[in-house]
Amino acid sequence: MSGYRRERDFDPNVAHPARIYDYWLGGKDNFEADRVAGEETISAYPGIRASARANRAFLVRAVRHLAAEQGIRQFLDIGTGLPTADNTHEVAQSVAPESRIVYVDNDPLVLTHARALLTSRPEGVTAYLDDDVRDVGVILDQAAETLDFGEPVAVMLLAILHYIPDLHEARQIMARLIGAIPPGSYVVVSHAASDIDADEMAEMIRRMNEHLAEASHVGRTRAVVATFFDGLDLVAPGVVKVTEWRPESAADAAGQTSLWGGVARKP
């Protein structure tokens, strides 16, 4: 494990998206402020816990597909969240132990746990960057110490772009990341939907934003989420509910989710 740290204030009395997500997943790495925010959002949209689990399952299926079927051996996971079961490096290295993974998040608690838990197989490498998704240049410079951007890389952006409320800025982030990876690379995105369970999701997002100090959560339509993949070749079945992206069973496909997701290849 290697890492880069940028010092920032840490206030356990202010909710943070990574820790709220941990609460939704049933984790214990959260504080009272996160639990209050988590319960208020659950009361607005009870399906959010199932949706969080569906997002994690989507990550597992996407990483396994890229490692096992597309031969990807490098992953840049931005918006990592708190470590849980089946993290990106565990899935990728279970297929190819030599895989190299760089995680990026901006919660100091994630950093603490990343150092302790995100350990690599000896054949591969796992690194952690303490940074914000908006700092694309810093992320790419630091990630280049671990990843070879002359070879294909999978960029993972799961449940993170909906914390960039300005659509133009979100598209700029995508464009810079896509521009930095070579042909044959992949991008994986999941994003909160404004057109799935629209009323409940709108209220859930409103309540969540009341508790966040810096981030602002937004939902977007499937059509808008699809534009993040402009210029790329979408992997079938395209941009769909995350439960419907290559599910392992019909029951999984029918599971509740509030997220659109997709995987695409840079030609």
Stockholm file with secondary structure:
# STOCKHOLM 1.0

chainA/1-267         MSGYRRERDFDPNVAHPARIYDYWLGGKDNFEADRVAGEETISAYPGIRASARANRAFLVRAVRHLAAEQGIRQFLDIGTGLPTADNTHEVAQSVAPESRIVYVDNDPLVLTHARALLTSRPEGVTAYLDDDVRDVGVILDQAAETLDFGEPVAVMLLAILHYIPDLHEARQIMARLIGAIPPGSYVVVSHAASDIDADEMAEMIRRMNEHLAEASHVGRTRAVVATFFDGLDLVAPGVVKVTEWRPESAADAAGQTSLWGGVARKP
#=GR chainA/1-267 SS CEEECCCCCCCTTSBCHHHHHHHHTTCSCCCHHHHHHHHHHHHHCTTHHHHHHHHHHHHHHHHHHHHHHSCCCEEEEESCCSCCSSCHHHHHHHHCTTCEEEEEECCHHHHHHHHHHCCCCTTSEEEEEECCTTCHHHHHHHHTTTSCTTSCCEEEEESCGGGCCCHHHHHHHHHHHHHHSCTTCEEEEEEEBSSSSHHHHHHHHHHHHTTBSSCCCCCBCHHHHHHTTTTSEECTTCSEEGGGSSCSSHHHHTSCCCEEEEEEECC
#=GC SS_cons         CEEECCCCCCCTTSBCHHHHHHHHTTCSCCCHHHHHHHHHHHHHCTTHHHHHHHHHHHHHHHHHHHHHHSCCCEEEEESCCSCCSSCHHHHHHHHCTTCEEEEEECCHHHHHHHHHHCCCCTTSEEEEEECCTTCHHHHHHHHTTTSCTTSCCEEEEESCGGGCCCHHHHHHHHHHHHHHSCTTCEEEEEEEBSSSSHHHHHHHHHHHHTTBSSCCCCCBCHHHHHHTTTTSEECTTCSEEGGGSSCSSHHHHTSCCCEEEEEEECC
//
